[in-house]
């Protein structure tokens, strides 16, 4: 206390010595959650790329089976998209301004739509693959239906809705 008074009398003020403040360390639970999220995101990206690759291979096999040669494609119906994943992405992206949640669902169903022409995943499967709640997956699918990207065309044997791609008007 006497040191403070002496300093105030001598210098007119007193300040505490500045100590170096260490950066707070995030809790280990938070760091673990971040690492798990990054790993899950990486797995999701890998699955999407694998699906795109499988879709491309399937279309190559179809072209080979039809005897189509590169550069000599038959005249296409203007409504037909040739249901390539990239075409569907481009079409949807051009028409929609949507959230990351909807894109997460779209990215997961598009390769199957392109490859098989339809998708009948359960909402639980989509929820597990995208990390969204079942209700949010349902909302995303309704959004895609409302904007005429997909339409329901029946139900699977297990009671899941079957969706097909909506093609743009001619």
C-alpha positions as a Python dict, from the first residue, in 0.01 Angstrom:
ca = {
    (1, 'X'): (0, 0, 0),
    (2, 'X'): (282, 240, 84),
    (3, 'X'): (437, 166, -256),
    (4, 'X'): (113, 281, -427),
    (5, 'X'): (101, 605, -226),
    (6, 'X'): (468, 677, -293),
    (7, 'X'): (419, 618, -666),
    (8, 'X'): (111, 843, -680),
    (9, 'X'): (298, 1121, -496),
    (10, 'X'): (604, 1084, -720),
    (11, 'X'): (434, 1025, -1062),
    (12, 'X'): (81, 1153, -1013),
    (13, 'X'): (-80, 814, -1088),
    (14, 'X'): (-43, 444, -1032),
    (15, 'X'): (-100, 160, -1278),
    (16, 'X'): (-73, -210, -1229),
    (17, 'X'): (201, -390, -1411),
    (18, 'X'): (80, -522, -1739),
    (19, 'X'): (91, -897, -1743),
    (20, 'X'): (69, -1103, -2054),
    (21, 'X'): (-278, -1246, -2085),
    (22, 'X'): (-282, -1594, -2222),
    (23, 'X'): (-538, -1687, -2485),
    (24, 'X'): (-823, -1882, -2336),
    (25, 'X'): (-818, -2245, -2435),
    (26, 'X'): (-1148, -2378, -2569),
    (27, 'X'): (-1292, -2664, -2368),
    (28, 'X'): (-1186, -3006, -2487),
    (29, 'X'): (-1552, -3099, -2554),
    (30, 'X'): (-1577, -2810, -2800),
    (31, 'X'): (-1254, -2910, -2973),
    (32, 'X'): (-1374, -3272, -2995),
    (33, 'X'): (-1704, -3157, -3146),
    (34, 'X'): (-1522, -2944, -3404),
    (35, 'X'): (-1298, -3235, -3501),
    (36, 'X'): (-1599, -3469, -3532),
    (37, 'X'): (-1781, -3211, -3746),
    (38, 'X'): (-1481, -3171, -3975),
    (39, 'X'): (-1449, -3549, -4011),
    (40, 'X'): (-1821, -3583, -4086),
    (41, 'X'): (-1802, -3304, -4344),
    (42, 'X'): (-1504, -3470, -4511),
    (43, 'X'): (-1688, -3805, -4525),
    (44, 'X'): (-1994, -3631, -4672),
    (45, 'X'): (-1784, -3464, -4943),
    (46, 'X'): (-1617, -3796, -5022),
    (47, 'X'): (-1956, -3968, -5052),
    (48, 'X'): (-2084, -3695, -5285),
    (49, 'X'): (-1777, -3721, -5507),
    (50, 'X'): (-1805, -4101, -5511),
    (51, 'X'): (-2173, -4075, -5606),
    (52, 'X'): (-2092, -3832, -5886),
    (53, 'X'): (-1821, -4066, -6014),
    (54, 'X'): (-2055, -4369, -6005),
    (55, 'X'): (-2320, -4169, -6188),
    (56, 'X'): (-2073, -4068, -6457),
    (57, 'X'): (-1962, -4431, -6498),
    (58, 'X'): (-2324, -4547, -6526),
    (59, 'X'): (-2396, -4295, -6800),
    (60, 'X'): (-2080, -4398, -6984),
    (61, 'X'): (-2196, -4760, -6973),
    (62, 'X'): (-2539, -4660, -7105),
    (63, 'X'): (-2380, -4467, -7392),
    (64, 'X'): (-2157, -4763, -7472),
    (65, 'X'): (-2455, -4999, -7467),
    (66, 'X'): (-2647, -4769, -7702),
    (67, 'X'): (-2349, -4749, -7934),
    (68, 'X'): (-2317, -4373, -7905),
    (69, 'X'): (-1978, -4236, -7995),
    (70, 'X'): (-1831, -3914, -7858),
    (71, 'X'): (-1916, -3621, -8082),
    (72, 'X'): (-2203, -3807, -8249),
    (73, 'X'): (-2479, -3768, -7993),
    (74, 'X'): (-2834, -3820, -8115),
    (75, 'X'): (-3069, -3520, -8129),
    (76, 'X'): (-3220, -3481, -7783),
    (77, 'X'): (-3573, -3392, -7683),
    (78, 'X'): (-3549, -3035, -7551),
    (79, 'X'): (-3729, -3138, -7228),
    (80, 'X'): (-3485, -3418, -7164),
    (81, 'X'): (-3200, -3332, -6931),
    (82, 'X'): (-3004, -3649, -6994),
    (83, 'X'): (-3036, -3664, -6617),
    (84, 'X'): (-2675, -3600, -6538),
    (85, 'X'): (-2608, -3489, -6185),
    (86, 'X'): (-2426, -3178, -6303),
    (87, 'X'): (-2721, -3084, -6528),
    (88, 'X'): (-2967, -3115, -6242),
    (89, 'X'): (-2741, -2911, -6015),
    (90, 'X'): (-2708, -2639, -6278),
    (91, 'X'): (-3082, -2633, -6346),
    (92, 'X'): (-3174, -2613, -5978),
    (93, 'X'): (-2907, -2357, -5899),
    (94, 'X'): (-3023, -2134, -6185),
    (95, 'X'): (-3383, -2141, -6063),
    (96, 'X'): (-3338, -2127, -5688),
    (97, 'X'): (-3183, -1917, -5419),
    (98, 'X'): (-3175, -2158, -5127),
    (99, 'X'): (-3014, -2228, -4794),
    (100, 'X'): (-2729, -2465, -4715),
    (101, 'X'): (-2980, -2706, -4558),
    (102, 'X'): (-3168, -2749, -4886),
    (103, 'X'): (-2841, -2786, -5077),
    (104, 'X'): (-2729, -3056, -4833),
    (105, 'X'): (-3042, -3258, -4912),
    (106, 'X'): (-3013, -3182, -5285),
    (107, 'X'): (-2647, -3287, -5298),
    (108, 'X'): (-2736, -3618, -5139),
    (109, 'X'): (-3038, -3705, -5360),
    (110, 'X'): (-2916, -3571, -5697),
    (111, 'X'): (-2669, -3851, -5781),
    (112, 'X'): (-2937, -4113, -5712),
    (113, 'X'): (-3193, -3917, -5915),
    (114, 'X'): (-2947, -3897, -6204),
    (115, 'X'): (-2840, -4260, -6182),
    (116, 'X'): (-3169, -4435, -6105),
    (117, 'X'): (-3421, -4174, -6220),
    (118, 'X'): (-3586, -4173, -5880),
    (119, 'X'): (-3502, -4162, -5512),
    (120, 'X'): (-3685, -4327, -5224),
    (121, 'X'): (-3464, -4267, -4920),
    (122, 'X'): (-3632, -4249, -4584),
    (123, 'X'): (-3629, -3914, -4406),
    (124, 'X'): (-3423, -4082, -4133),
    (125, 'X'): (-3156, -4182, -4387),
    (126, 'X'): (-3144, -3830, -4530),
    (127, 'X'): (-3131, -3690, -4177),
    (128, 'X'): (-2838, -3915, -4085),
    (129, 'X'): (-2648, -3835, -4405),
    (130, 'X'): (-2699, -3458, -4394),
    (131, 'X'): (-2690, -3398, -4019),
    (132, 'X'): (-3027, -3221, -4036),
    (133, 'X'): (-3330, -3302, -3825),
    (134, 'X'): (-3599, -3522, -3978),
    (135, 'X'): (-3837, -3222, -3982),
    (136, 'X'): (-3580, -3002, -4159),
    (137, 'X'): (-3522, -3274, -4422),
    (138, 'X'): (-3900, -3289, -4474),
    (139, 'X'): (-3911, -2908, -4511),
    (140, 'X'): (-3624, -2916, -4763),
    (141, 'X'): (-3799, -3182, -4973),
    (142, 'X'): (-4121, -2979, -4965),
    (143, 'X'): (-3925, -2673, -5079),
    (144, 'X'): (-3779, -2868, -5374),
    (145, 'X'): (-4128, -2991, -5463),
    (146, 'X'): (-4280, -2643, -5439),
    (147, 'X'): (-4014, -2509, -5677),
    (148, 'X'): (-4072, -2795, -5921),
    (149, 'X'): (-3732, -2958, -5885),
    (150, 'X'): (-3878, -3291, -5776),
    (151, 'X'): (-4221, -3445, -5758),
    (152, 'X'): (-4353, -3741, -5564),
    (153, 'X'): (-4442, -4038, -5781),
    (154, 'X'): (-4548, -4301, -5531),
    (155, 'X'): (-4426, -4483, -5225),
    (156, 'X'): (-4167, -4754, -5164),
    (157, 'X'): (-4268, -5087, -5011),
    (158, 'X'): (-4142, -4956, -4678),
    (159, 'X'): (-4365, -4646, -4702),
    (160, 'X'): (-4105, -4387, -4805),
    (161, 'X'): (-4203, -4135, -5071),
    (162, 'X'): (-4046, -4184, -5414),
    (163, 'X'): (-3929, -3864, -5582),
    (164, 'X'): (-3843, -3809, -5948),
    (165, 'X'): (-3679, -3507, -6110),
    (166, 'X'): (-3913, -3250, -6262),
    (167, 'X'): (-3800, -3158, -6609),
    (168, 'X'): (-3828, -2797, -6722),
    (169, 'X'): (-4108, -2710, -6967),
    (170, 'X'): (-4024, -2747, -7336),
}
